[in-house]
Amino acid sequence: MEAVTREQRLDTQQRIELAEGVNISLRVAGLPVRFLAYLIDYLICAGIILGAVFLISIIGIATGSFESFGIMIVLWFIIRWFYNIPFELGKRGATPGKRLMHIRVVQVSGTPVTAGQSFVRNLLRFVDEMPAFLATFPLVPTYLFGSVAIVCGKRFQ
C-alpha cells in the first residue's frame, strides 16, 4: 500500500481514466463549498415551504377545511425529499445553490448522473444527514456521517 502525503490528501484534483484510455482531471468539491451550496438550497426550500404554508393556511381558514394541514405535510415531504432531483437531472446538473458555488453532481467518470442514481442519492440523504436534532421542525441535519465520509474518503464522496 502506497503512503499518502498530507498534500495528496488535501488535493481535491482527481485523475480518472475513461474507458477509451483517456485521462481526465476533475476537481471535487470540499466540505465548505458543499455546505454553502446546501445552505443556499435549504433557504430556498424553507422559503418555498413557508410561502406555501402561508397560502394554504389562508385558504384553509377561508374555507374552514382541515385538509390544509395534510396538504402542507405532503408538500413539505415532496420538497424535502425530491427538490434536488429535477435540478441534478437538468442540463447543468446542479441545484441553484450548487450553481452559485460552481459545483455540480456527476458520476465518478464525470458524466451526468442518471435518474436512478439521483433518486437513490436523494433518498439516502436522510442517512447522510444523521444524526439530526429531532426537537426542531423542520429537521435540522448535522451531516456528521456525510462529513466524516467525505473527509475520510479518497475521492471525497
N, C-alpha and C positions, 0 to 999 in steps of 0.2 A: 504494500500500500504506500502510495506516494504522500510525503508530508506536504501539508498546505501551509503557505506562509500567511501572515496577517494581511498583507496587501491582496493576496488572491482571494481571501475570504471577504474582504471589503469591496472588491471589484464586482460590479453587477453586470459587466460585459460577458455575455455567454456566447461561445463559439459553437455553432451547430453545423453538422454535416448533413446535407439533404440527400435524398435517395439518388439523385443524379451525380453525387460526388462533389457537389459544390458546397463550399464552406461559407456560411454567413455569420454575422455577429448581431446579436440583439442585446439591447440594454434592458435589464429587468428592473422594474420599479422597486424601490426600497420602502421601508415602513413609513417614513414621514410623508412621502408623496402619496402613498396609498391611503394614509389616514386623512390627509386633506381632501382627497377625492371623495372618500367615504363621507366626511363631514358635510361637504357641499351637497352630495346626493341625499344625505339624511335630512338636511334642512329643506331641500326641495320636497321630499316626501312628506315631511312634517307640515309644510305649507299647504300641500295638496290635501292632506288629511284634515287639517284644521279648517280650511276653506269649505271642504265638503261637509264636515260635521256642522259647521255654522249653517250652511244652506239647508242641509237635511233636517236639522233641528227646527229651523224656522218653518219649513214645510210641515214637519210633524206636529208642531204646535198649532199651526194654522188649520190643519185638517183634523187634529185631535186623534191621530193614529199612533199606535205604539210600535209599528213596524220600522220606524225610523232608526231605532237603536240597533235592530238586526241588520239593517242596510249599512249602518256605519261600521259594524263589526266585520261584515263581509268585505266592504270597501277597504278597511284597514288591512285585512288579510291579503287581499289581492295586491294592493300596493306594496305592502311589506315583503311579500314573497316573490312577486313577479315583476317588480319595477325594472330591474336590470335587464331582463331577457330581451325585450324588443330593441333596446339600445345596443346590447352586445351582438345581436344578430344583424344590426344595421350596417350601413356602408362604412361607418367609422369604427365600429366595434368597441364603442365606449359610451358610457353614460355621460350626462352633462358634466358631472364632477370630474370624471376621468379625462374628458376632452379639455377642460380648463387646466388640468395638471399635465396634459400632453402624454397621457398613457392610454393604452387600450388592451383589451383582452384578446389574446391569441393562443393558439396551441403551441406546444414546445417547438414545433418546426417553424413558427412564425406565421402560419396560415390562420385565417379566421376560425373561430370556434363554430362547431355545428350546433344545431338546435338542441340535440340531445345533451351535448356537453354543457351548454348554457343552462338548460333546465336542471340537470343534476347538480351543477355548480351552485345554483341559487337555492335549490332545496337543501343542500348541505351547508348553506351559510349559517343555519341555526347552530350546527355543531361548531363551526368556526367562531361564532360569537361567544361561545361559552367561556367561562362562567359569566352569567349576566346577573344584574341586580333585578330580582323579580319584584321588588317592592314598588317599583315605579311603573307608570304606564305612559307612553309605550315603553316596552322593554328596552333598557339601556345596556347595550352589549359592551363587554370589555375586550373582546377579541384576544384574550390571553392565549388560548390554544393556537389560534391562527398566527399570532405574532411570534410565538415560540417556534412554530413550524417554519415560518419564513426565515427567521434568524438562523435556525439550526440547519436548514436545508441547503444543499449545494446549489440548487437553482432558484433559491428564494421563493419557493412555492409553498 
